[in-house]
Amino acid sequence: MAGLLLNAFGNGMAVAGNMGSGLWTASAVNLHNWTGVSLGIILFIIGVINAITNQFLIRRFDGKRLFYEIVYVVFFGSIVQYSAQMLEAFGINHAPVIWRLIFSCLGIVVFCIGISLYQRANIIMHPNDDTSNILRFLYLKGNATASQLLDFLPAAIMIGITYFATGQILSVNVATLFSIFGNGILIAISDRVVWPHLTHNFTVKPVTNR
């Protein structure tokens, strides 16, 4: 549970700092700006799409995995949205640029710690982070950095589409670059130094050919 809350709150910190956020969150912010649909709902829709995609990546239907991931995204979007609004009420978004940059980067560190914790526990996690976990262990020989970079590609495409539609790119800044190049490294470091006795128990049942 701690990992889940850290992930959502860290994303809220990055949004409130307004100096860039994780690429998936940034894609949701830009879709919100384009469509007017609430950020929480967009994050929920993206999460459901991720959850369904994971079923194809593991090459089998895992109903329990799908159910838990959808349950998580029901709450994730709301926590991110309300966390950002709460922090903005304290004036975080009006602080000097350097402090907002530090705050946004700190938010990225916080959500990477959260991702590390619940990816290792492998009980319930955001479907997007399960995607990177699946890519990491099923396709990329355990490489956390490569899995994060590959997982970012659809989000980057979405931001490009919204830019052509609106002429604006929001929530993408220096801290976004920190997230793109630092997420995998931060998660790998957290695996070693934050609760190191919690080890990865990632498993996927083998595909049976009949």
Secondary structure, 3 states (H helix, E strand, C coil): CHHHHHHHHHHHHHHHHCCCCCHHHHHHHHHHHHHCCCHHHHHHHHHHHHHHHHHHHCCCCCHHHHHHHHHHHHHHHHHHHHHHHHHHHCCHHHCCHHHHHHHHHHHHHHHHHHHHHHHHHCCCCCHHHHHHHHHHHHHCCCCHHHHHHHHHHHHHHHHHHHHHHHCCCCCCCHHHHHHHHHHHHHHHHHHHHCCCCCCCCCCCCCCCCC
